[in-house]
Amino acid sequence: MRVVLIGFRGSGKTAVGKRLAGALRLPWIDTDAAIEARAGMGIPAIFAERREAGFRALEREIIAALPADGCVVSAGGGAVLDPENVAHLRAGSAVFFLRAPPAVLEARVRGSDRPALTAFSPAEEVRVLLAERTPAYRSAADVCVDTGERGVGEVCEAILSALFAGTVPRASCLRSLDAIVRMVPSAAERANLCTLLCSKENPLRRLFAITGFPCAHSKSPLLYNHLFSRFNLNYYYTLLEWPDVGDVIDLVRTLDIRALSVTIPHKSVVMAHLDEIDAHAAAIGAVNSVLNCGGILSGYNTDWIGVKMPLDDVEGSRAVVIGAGGAAAAAVYALRDRGMEVCILNRTEGRAAALASRFGCEYGPLAALPALDADVLINATPVGMGDDGRSPVPQEHLREGMCVFDLVYTPPQTPLLAAAEKRGCRTIPGTEMFVYQAKAQFALFTGIEVEPALIRRLLQ
């Protein structure tokens, strides 16, 4: 067993780590103390001589060399900002985020000799850095534990309870079996989940899921379970196919499901059931990722990153988006983030107008495409999906040199992309959107960065 404590200065990592190590009869390692021992000087002197970059380099060395098992680790407050550190800390570990309100943390660290990391006052520095780091703490943790009003002994008891009994009472697991039976289409998967929920052998194994209606076709369970195994994470990813996303969110809260991928038709409706919405998701008007940290459900959108990243080396300033739904909103947001002029075209022009008004774009009917001379064209409609042999754009409306990005990813070669290749266009398949949104979502859910090439291989 390896237990890792993360969190901001003053959250209790040192005192809790010592007490917890004693209770578990394991050695305790404080990474900051290990850094000082390696450098032969205190942290203030390290910062004075080597700056923060030198300190972080030592921190990476110490974390990479930690024992793989049989210890309790108290990690430095900024350690989780480095995905490489997160991967090392997470592997085979139970990671606990100790959190407390800013005022409590500021009071606890007042008078510390630790060097300032900003030009702000000590109190303001706590608030600024805590706001910056909290997303990383949430992503890198298995369990979130409040320490603001709890003593060291109470926090240790909460951690020990999670380690040996899990985060969900057995009665709640048993009450949820009926919901599992309803929401999981596969009989084999239903049996697997029932066994997992009722077993006492691995109480801290955390559930993840995708929800939609339908979603049984999703590649996410296979992809995520491969990645969980690769990075030695004690997680399992399943699917919850159900028409009412409110029922799904109730199950997330009851079973303390760690994170949820959200697909159609729930991306907008789910927002009303969450506690927090990220600024990007709020602007797009859709959530495709939900992270559960200590019962607080936060909504995010990684679809727009899935659109933006494949276009990273594409030149041009004018783009056309076909469609006016949630995928179109993510595409427009990504293009506007790149500073491009965008025109939204849709069969129902009124819907295009409504979306355009949100982002300050032009709009029009599909027939307007030939006159727009676009550098980039994105299909954000389902036309061409599966056995649909249609293209949303006549081949003669595509021009040589245009970049055509079809967000449909089944099949990988859609009718639109086939037509675009014949016209000499650069093409980007929808699988690339899936790859990059999955990369961003996996980082959000775990704090670990995955290479796009690995995701592509796992999807083959």
GIWOMO-V207988 format. One record per residue. N is the residue number from 1. RES is the residue in three letters. PHI is phi in radians with two decimals (999 if undefined). Layout:
N|RES|PHI, N|RES|PHI
//
This chain:
1|MET|999, 2|ARG|-2.23, 3|VAL|-1.96, 4|VAL|-2.07, 5|LEU|-1.89, 6|ILE|-2.18, 7|GLY|2.59, 8|PHE|-1.33, 9|ARG|-0.94, 10|GLY|1.60, 11|SER|-1.38, 12|GLY|1.89, 13|LYS|-1.06, 14|THR|-1.24, 15|ALA|-1.13, 16|VAL|-1.19, 17|GLY|-1.04, 18|LYS|-1.07, 19|ARG|-1.13, 20|LEU|-1.14, 21|ALA|-1.06, 22|GLY|-1.13, 23|ALA|-1.13, 24|LEU|-1.58, 25|ARG|1.01, 26|LEU|-2.19, 27|PRO|-1.17, 28|TRP|-1.93, 29|ILE|-2.14, 30|ASP|-1.79, 31|THR|-1.13, 32|ASP|-1.14, 33|ALA|-1.14, 34|ALA|-1.15, 35|ILE|-1.13, 36|GLU|-1.09, 37|ALA|-1.13, 38|ARG|-1.14, 39|ALA|-1.43, 40|GLY|1.27, 41|MET|-2.77, 42|GLY|-1.30, 43|ILE|-1.08, 44|PRO|-0.99, 45|ALA|-1.19, 46|ILE|-1.06, 47|PHE|-1.12, 48|ALA|-1.16, 49|GLU|-1.56, 50|ARG|-2.03, 51|ARG|1.12, 52|GLU|-1.12, 53|ALA|-1.04, 54|GLY|-1.17, 55|PHE|-1.08, 56|ARG|-1.13, 57|ALA|-1.13, 58|LEU|-1.10, 59|GLU|-1.06, 60|ARG|-1.07, 61|GLU|-1.10, 62|ILE|-1.12, 63|ILE|-1.17, 64|ALA|-1.13, 65|ALA|-1.70, 66|LEU|-1.09, 67|PRO|-1.03, 68|ALA|-1.32, 69|ASP|-2.71, 70|GLY|1.25, 71|CYS|-2.81, 72|VAL|-1.97, 73|VAL|-2.05, 74|SER|-1.82, 75|ALA|-1.59, 76|GLY|-1.10, 77|GLY|-1.05, 78|GLY|-1.75, 79|ALA|-1.06, 80|VAL|-1.35, 81|LEU|-1.29, 82|ASP|-1.80, 83|PRO|-0.99, 84|GLU|-1.13, 85|ASN|-1.07, 86|VAL|-1.06, 87|ALA|-1.06, 88|HIS|-1.20, 89|LEU|-1.18, 90|ARG|-1.37, 91|ALA|-1.03, 92|GLY|1.23, 93|SER|-1.93, 94|ALA|-1.83, 95|VAL|-1.87, 96|PHE|-2.03, 97|PHE|-1.61, 98|LEU|-1.58, 99|ARG|-2.15, 100|ALA|-2.67, 101|PRO|-1.10, 102|PRO|-0.96, 103|ALA|-1.10, 104|VAL|-1.15, 105|LEU|-1.09, 106|GLU|-1.10, 107|ALA|-1.13, 108|ARG|-1.24, 109|VAL|-1.70, 110|ARG|-1.02, 111|GLY|1.52, 112|SER|-1.15, 113|ASP|-1.57, 114|ARG|-1.12, 115|PRO|-1.17, 116|ALA|-1.20, 117|LEU|-1.82, 118|THR|-2.43, 119|ALA|-1.58, 120|PHE|-1.35, 121|SER|-1.13, 122|PRO|-0.94, 123|ALA|-1.14, 124|GLU|-1.22, 125|GLU|-1.07, 126|VAL|-1.02, 127|ARG|-1.16, 128|VAL|-1.18, 129|LEU|-1.19, 130|LEU|-1.10, 131|ALA|-1.10, 132|GLU|-1.23, 133|ARG|-1.59, 134|THR|-0.96, 135|PRO|-0.99, 136|ALA|-1.21, 137|TYR|-1.08, 138|ARG|-1.06, 139|SER|-1.20, 140|ALA|-1.46, 141|ALA|-1.75, 142|ASP|-1.56, 143|VAL|-2.43, 144|CYS|-1.83, 145|VAL|-2.22, 146|ASP|-1.33, 147|THR|-2.06, 148|GLY|-1.07, 149|GLU|-2.01, 150|ARG|-1.90, 151|GLY|-1.38, 152|VAL|-1.02, 153|GLY|-1.10, 154|GLU|-1.15, 155|VAL|-1.13, 156|CYS|-1.06, 157|GLU|-1.07, 158|ALA|-1.12, 159|ILE|-1.20, 160|LEU|-1.09, 161|SER|-1.07, 162|ALA|-1.11, 163|LEU|-1.12, 164|PHE|-1.88, 165|ALA|-2.23, 166|GLY|1.45, 167|THR|-1.76, 168|VAL|-2.16, 169|PRO|-1.02, 170|ARG|-1.01, 171|ALA|-1.08, 172|SER|-1.16, 173|CYS|-1.07, 174|LEU|-1.15, 175|ARG|-1.17, 176|SER|-1.53, 177|LEU|-1.09, 178|ASP|-1.09, 179|ALA|-1.12, 180|ILE|-1.04, 181|VAL|-1.05, 182|ARG|-1.27, 183|MET|-1.61, 184|VAL|-1.88, 185|PRO|-1.14, 186|SER|-1.44, 187|ALA|-1.10, 188|ALA|-1.13, 189|GLU|-1.23, 190|ARG|-1.04, 191|ALA|-1.11, 192|ASN|-1.08, 193|LEU|-1.18, 194|CYS|-1.06, 195|THR|-1.11, 196|LEU|-1.10, 197|LEU|-1.24, 198|CYS|-1.58, 199|SER|-1.34, 200|LYS|-1.81, 201|GLU|-1.27, 202|ASN|-2.39, 203|PRO|-1.14, 204|LEU|-1.69, 205|ARG|-1.19, 206|ARG|-1.73, 207|LEU|-1.61, 208|PHE|-2.20, 209|ALA|-2.78, 210|ILE|-1.92, 211|THR|-2.22, 212|GLY|-3.14, 213|PHE|-2.63, 214|PRO|-1.58, 215|CYS|-2.60, 216|ALA|-1.11, 217|HIS|-1.43, 218|SER|-1.08, 219|LYS|-1.53, 220|SER|-1.08, 221|PRO|-1.00, 222|LEU|-1.10, 223|LEU|-1.09, 224|TYR|-1.17, 225|ASN|-1.16, 226|HIS|-1.09, 227|LEU|-1.17, 228|PHE|-1.03, 229|SER|-1.16, 230|ARG|-1.09, 231|PHE|-1.70, 232|ASN|0.99, 233|LEU|-1.81, 234|ASN|-1.49, 235|TYR|-2.27, 236|TYR|-2.48, 237|TYR|-1.97, 238|THR|-2.27, 239|LEU|-2.31, 240|LEU|-2.22, 241|GLU|-1.66, 242|TRP|-2.76, 243|PRO|-1.30, 244|ASP|-1.85, 245|VAL|-1.20, 246|GLY|-1.08, 247|ASP|-1.12, 248|VAL|-1.14, 249|ILE|-1.13, 250|ASP|-1.02, 251|LEU|-1.18, 252|VAL|-1.00, 253|ARG|-1.22, 254|THR|-1.13, 255|LEU|-1.66, 256|ASP|0.88, 257|ILE|-1.06, 258|ARG|-1.18, 259|ALA|-2.76, 260|LEU|-2.41, 261|SER|-1.54, 262|VAL|-2.12, 263|THR|-2.19, 264|ILE|-1.07, 265|PRO|-1.78, 266|HIS|-1.70, 267|LYS|-1.07, 268|SER|-1.56, 269|VAL|-1.11, 270|VAL|-1.11, 271|MET|-1.05, 272|ALA|-1.23, 273|HIS|-1.78, 274|LEU|-1.82, 275|ASP|-1.55, 276|GLU|-2.47, 277|ILE|-2.23, 278|ASP|-1.08, 279|ALA|-1.04, 280|HIS|-1.12, 281|ALA|-1.11, 282|ALA|-1.11, 283|ALA|-1.17, 284|ILE|-1.31, 285|GLY|1.49, 286|ALA|-2.72, 287|VAL|-2.13, 288|ASN|-2.07, 289|SER|-2.50, 290|VAL|-2.18, 291|LEU|-1.97, 292|ASN|-1.86, 293|CYS|-2.15, 294|GLY|1.08, 295|GLY|1.55, 296|ILE|-1.62, 297|LEU|-1.70, 298|SER|-1.98, 299|GLY|-1.82, 300|TYR|-2.39, 301|ASN|-2.30, 302|THR|-1.88, 303|ASP|-1.07, 304|TRP|-1.15, 305|ILE|-1.19, 306|GLY|-1.11, 307|VAL|-1.48, 308|LYS|-1.18, 309|MET|-1.14, 310|PRO|-1.13, 311|LEU|-1.63, 312|ASP|-1.00, 313|ASP|-1.86, 314|VAL|-1.49, 315|GLU|-1.61, 316|GLY|2.12, 317|SER|-2.20, 318|ARG|-2.08, 319|ALA|-2.31, 320|VAL|-2.14, 321|VAL|-2.00, 322|ILE|-1.74, 323|GLY|2.13, 324|ALA|-2.51, 325|GLY|-1.68, 326|GLY|-1.12, 327|ALA|-1.14, 328|ALA|-1.13, 329|ALA|-1.06, 330|ALA|-1.11, 331|ALA|-1.14, 332|VAL|-1.08, 333|TYR|-1.06, 334|ALA|-1.14, 335|LEU|-1.16, 336|ARG|-1.16, 337|ASP|-1.12, 338|ARG|-1.48, 339|GLY|1.39, 340|MET|-1.58, 341|GLU|-1.36, 342|VAL|-2.23, 343|CYS|-2.13, 344|ILE|-1.75, 345|LEU|-2.01, 346|ASN|-2.64, 347|ARG|-1.01, 348|THR|-1.67, 349|GLU|-1.11, 350|GLY|-1.10, 351|ARG|-1.20, 352|ALA|-1.10, 353|ALA|-1.11, 354|ALA|-1.12, 355|LEU|-1.19, 356|ALA|-1.08, 357|SER|-1.15, 358|ARG|-1.27, 359|PHE|-1.97, 360|GLY|1.17, 361|CYS|-1.92, 362|GLU|-1.49, 363|TYR|-2.65, 364|GLY|3.13, 365|PRO|-1.42, 366|LEU|-1.04, 367|ALA|-1.15, 368|ALA|-1.40, 369|LEU|-0.98, 370|PRO|-1.02, 371|ALA|-1.51, 372|LEU|-1.60, 373|ASP|0.90, 374|ALA|-1.36, 375|ASP|-1.47, 376|VAL|-2.29, 377|LEU|-2.19, 378|ILE|-2.09, 379|ASN|-1.60, 380|ALA|-1.99, 381|THR|-1.93, 382|PRO|-1.45, 383|VAL|-1.08, 384|GLY|1.76, 385|MET|-1.37, 386|GLY|1.06, 387|ASP|-1.56, 388|ASP|-1.24, 389|GLY|-1.52, 390|ARG|-1.56, 391|SER|-2.03, 392|PRO|-1.27, 393|VAL|-2.31, 394|PRO|-1.04, 395|GLN|-1.01, 396|GLU|-1.20, 397|HIS|-1.54, 398|LEU|-1.68, 399|ARG|-2.06, 400|GLU|-1.01, 401|GLY|1.60, 402|MET|-1.18, 403|CYS|-1.66, 404|VAL|-2.00, 405|PHE|-2.06, 406|ASP|-1.78, 407|LEU|-1.27, 408|VAL|-1.18, 409|TYR|-2.07, 410|THR|-2.30, 411|PRO|-1.41, 412|PRO|-1.07, 413|GLN|-1.79, 414|THR|-1.45, 415|PRO|-0.98, 416|LEU|-1.12, 417|LEU|-1.17, 418|ALA|-1.10, 419|ALA|-1.14, 420|ALA|-1.13, 421|GLU|-1.11, 422|LYS|-1.12, 423|ARG|-1.56, 424|GLY|1.41, 425|CYS|-1.52, 426|ARG|-1.39, 427|THR|-2.12, 428|ILE|-2.25, 429|PRO|-1.33, 430|GLY|-1.11, 431|THR|-1.04, 432|GLU|-1.18, 433|MET|-1.08, 434|PHE|-1.05, 435|VAL|-1.04, 436|TYR|-1.35, 437|GLN|-1.25, 438|ALA|-1.18, 439|LYS|-1.02, 440|ALA|-1.16, 441|GLN|-1.22, 442|PHE|-1.11, 443|ALA|-1.13, 444|LEU|-1.11, 445|PHE|-1.37, 446|THR|-2.27, 447|GLY|1.43, 448|ILE|-1.84, 449|GLU|-1.55, 450|VAL|-2.01, 451|GLU|-1.22, 452|PRO|-0.93, 453|ALA|-1.07, 454|LEU|-1.16, 455|ILE|-1.10, 456|ARG|-1.06, 457|ARG|-1.11, 458|LEU|-1.21, 459|LEU|-1.48, 460|GLN|-1.25
//
